[in-house]
Amino acid sequence: MAPELLIIAGLDPSGGAGLLADVRVAEQHGVRGLGVATALTVQNSQLVAAANPVDPDIVVEQLAAILGDVEIAAVKLGMLGSMAVARAVAAALDQTAAPLVWDPVLAATLGGVALLDGPAGDALAELARHVALLTPNAVEAHALTGIEVVDEASAVAAGRALIARGVPAALIKGGHVAGAADEVVDWLVTAAEVVALRGPRRAGPAVHGTGCALSTAIASHLAHGVALAEACRRARAWLDGRLAAPVTSGRGRPSVM
């Protein structure tokens, strides 16, 4: 039987990101996705209009039901929606030792709608003890650490600051960092090493759902027992292939899945 991946994320009705996209990514990696929605968003391929956090008591009940029944191999965490949900998720995850990959989605790129109602650092304090890998982009890393990520040195500094706050590893994504016109670099920072993961920077419109897809792909590899650095390498290679042929569904931006 395929390993079970618990996906805790917001619901994007367009399927370009969030739970629906994450389940499709999991299936492509031979993993069975289970889902708990943290928020219900109003969005399509053109705009995120609103984000409505789910009642934290309902989130707790859903997680307790799943974790009391299914042997989870890994967890993917995305949008939280509210600090109340962050606290609820953190408490519920005490029931599992499965590795957690957290993509700390803080605001919608399309429309700028806030996807967390409190300071990012407070959410990190709640969840750090569960995290195996944190995958912030440059903007999110800045919000979490106060360090403006503009190059490799600042990306590594942000990664080390996150480790100092209790996260064992951080993948600082470089898609928003200026660099070579034809290359994107992500930096995997652990206490022992820094690994640069390089891929092509593709021309054309920005693709929706890249952070969701990458973190879910990494979590899927961890569910199969792959070591962290190799899981990140494989997930990046897979994402690079997807970005070469994104999905167009609607009148707005294309998406990974």
C-alpha positions in Angstrom: 0.0 0.0 0.0 1.2 3.5 -0.7 2.4 5.6 2.2 -0.1 8.0 3.7 0.6 11.7 3.5 -1.4 14.0 5.8 -2.0 17.3 4.0 -3.1 20.3 6.2 -3.8 23.3 4.0 -6.3 25.8 2.7 -8.8 24.9 0.0 -8.2 26.7 -3.3 -11.4 26.1 -5.4 -9.5 26.6 -8.6 -7.3 23.7 -7.8 -4.1 25.6 -8.6 -2.8 25.4 -5.1 -3.7 24.2 -1.6 -5.4 20.9 -0.9 -6.6 20.0 -4.3 -3.3 20.6 -6.0 -1.4 18.9 -3.1 -3.4 15.7 -3.5 -2.6 15.6 -7.2 1.1 16.1 -6.4 1.0 13.3 -3.9 -0.6 10.9 -6.4 2.2 11.6 -8.9 4.7 10.6 -6.2 3.1 7.3 -5.3 1.7 8.6 -2.0 -1.9 8.5 -0.8 -3.1 12.0 0.3 -5.4 12.7 3.3 -6.7 16.2 3.7 -7.7 18.6 6.5 -8.8 22.1 5.4 -7.6 25.0 7.5 -9.3 27.7 5.5 -11.8 28.1 2.7 -10.7 30.7 0.2 -12.5 32.6 -2.5 -10.2 32.6 -5.5 -9.7 31.6 -9.1 -6.7 31.8 -11.5 -6.9 35.6 -11.5 -7.4 36.7 -7.9 -7.6 35.7 -4.3 -10.6 37.6 -3.0 -10.9 36.3 0.6 -9.7 33.6 3.0 -12.0 32.2 5.7 -10.3 30.2 8.5 -12.0 27.0 9.5 -13.2 26.8 13.2 -10.1 25.5 15.1 -12.3 23.0 17.0 -13.3 21.4 13.7 -9.7 21.3 12.6 -8.8 19.5 15.9 -11.6 17.0 15.5 -10.6 16.2 11.9 -7.0 15.7 12.8 -7.8 13.6 15.9 -10.0 11.4 13.8 -7.3 10.8 11.2 -4.3 10.5 13.5 -6.2 8.1 15.7 -7.0 5.8 12.7 -4.2 6.0 10.1 -0.5 5.5 10.3 0.9 8.7 8.8 4.2 8.5 7.0 4.7 12.3 6.6 2.8 15.6 7.0 2.6 18.6 4.6 1.4 21.8 6.2 0.5 24.9 4.2 -1.8 27.8 4.8 -3.0 28.1 8.5 -5.5 31.0 8.2 -5.4 32.0 11.8 -3.3 31.7 14.9 -6.1 29.8 16.6 -5.7 27.2 13.8 -1.9 27.2 14.2 -2.3 26.4 17.9 -4.8 23.7 17.2 -2.6 22.1 14.6 0.4 22.2 16.8 -1.5 20.5 19.6 -3.0 17.8 17.3 0.4 17.0 15.8 1.7 15.8 19.2 -0.1 12.6 18.2 2.4 11.8 15.5 6.2 11.7 15.0 5.9 11.8 11.2 8.2 14.3 9.5 6.5 17.6 8.8 7.2 19.9 5.8 5.8 23.3 6.3 5.3 25.8 3.5 4.6 29.0 5.6 2.1 30.7 3.3 1.5 34.1 4.7 -0.2 36.2 2.0 -1.7 35.6 -1.4 0.5 36.6 -4.4 -2.7 37.3 -6.3 -4.5 40.1 -4.5 -2.3 40.3 -1.4 -4.9 38.8 0.9 -3.4 37.9 4.3 -3.5 34.2 4.9 -2.5 34.4 8.6 -4.0 36.8 11.2 -1.0 37.0 13.4 2.8 37.5 13.4 4.6 34.8 11.4 7.0 34.3 14.3 4.3 33.4 16.7 3.1 30.6 14.4 6.7 29.4 14.1 7.0 29.3 17.9 3.8 27.1 18.1 4.9 24.7 15.4 8.7 24.5 15.4 8.9 21.4 17.5 7.1 19.4 14.8 8.9 20.8 11.7 11.4 18.6 9.8 11.7 21.2 7.0 10.5 24.8 6.6 10.2 26.0 3.0 9.8 29.9 3.0 10.4 32.0 -0.1 12.4 35.3 0.4 9.4 37.3 1.5 8.3 34.7 4.0 11.8 34.2 5.3 12.0 38.0 5.9 8.7 37.9 7.8 9.9 35.0 10.0 13.4 36.2 10.7 13.6 40.0 10.0 16.4 39.3 7.5 15.9 40.6 4.0 16.8 37.9 1.6 18.5 39.4 -1.5 21.4 37.0 -2.2 23.0 33.7 -1.1 24.6 35.2 2.0 21.3 36.6 3.4 19.5 33.4 2.4 21.9 31.3 4.4 21.7 33.8 7.3 17.9 33.5 7.3 18.2 29.7 7.3 20.5 29.8 10.2 18.2 32.2 12.1 15.4 29.7 11.6 17.5 26.9 12.9 18.3 29.0 16.0 14.5 29.2 16.5 14.2 25.4 16.6 13.7 24.3 13.0 16.2 21.6 12.0 16.3 22.5 8.4 15.1 25.3 6.1 14.9 25.5 2.3 15.0 29.2 1.4 13.5 29.4 -2.0 15.2 31.8 -4.4 12.4 32.5 -6.9 12.0 36.1 -5.6 15.7 36.7 -5.3 17.5 38.6 -8.1 20.3 36.6 -9.7 21.2 35.1 -13.0 18.5 35.7 -15.6 18.4 32.0 -16.5 18.8 30.4 -13.1 16.9 30.0 -9.8 18.7 28.8 -6.7 17.2 27.4 -3.5 19.3 27.0 -0.4 18.9 24.0 1.9 20.3 25.1 5.3 20.9 22.7 8.1 23.2 22.8 11.2 25.7 20.7 9.2 25.7 22.1 5.7 24.3 24.4 3.0 23.3 22.8 -0.2 22.5 25.0 -3.3 19.8 23.5 -5.5 19.8 25.1 -9.0 17.3 25.0 -11.7 16.3 27.0 -14.8 14.4 30.3 -14.5 11.7 30.1 -17.1 10.4 32.9 -19.2 6.7 33.7 -19.2 4.1 34.5 -16.6 4.6 33.4 -13.0 3.2 30.0 -12.3 0.7 29.6 -9.4 1.2 26.9 -6.8 4.9 26.3 -7.0 5.5 26.5 -3.3 2.6 24.1 -2.5 3.8 21.7 -5.2 7.4 21.7 -4.1 6.7 21.2 -0.4 4.3 18.4 -1.1 6.7 16.7 -3.4 9.4 16.8 -0.7 7.0 15.5 1.9 6.0 12.7 -0.5 9.7 11.6 -0.8 10.1 11.8 3.0 7.0 9.5 3.2 8.9 7.0 1.1 11.9 7.2 3.5 14.2 9.3 1.3 16.8 11.3 3.1 16.0 15.1 3.4 18.7 16.5 1.0 17.9 13.9 -1.7 14.1 14.5 -1.2 14.7 18.2 -1.9 16.8 17.4 -5.0 14.2 15.1 -6.4 11.4 17.4 -5.7 13.2 20.3 -7.4 13.9 18.3 -10.5 10.3 17.2 -10.7 9.1 20.8 -10.3 11.4 22.0 -13.0 9.8 19.6 -15.3 6.3 20.7 -14.4 7.2 24.4 -14.9 8.2 23.6 -18.4 4.6 22.7 -19.2 2.2 24.3 -16.6 -1.5 23.8 -16.6 -3.7 26.6 -18.0 -7.2 26.5 -16.5 -9.0 29.8 -16.5 -8.2 33.3 -17.7 -5.4 34.1 -15.3 -2.1 32.6 -14.3 -1.1 29.0 -15.2 -0.6 26.6 -12.3 1.8 23.7 -11.6 -1.0 21.1 -11.4 
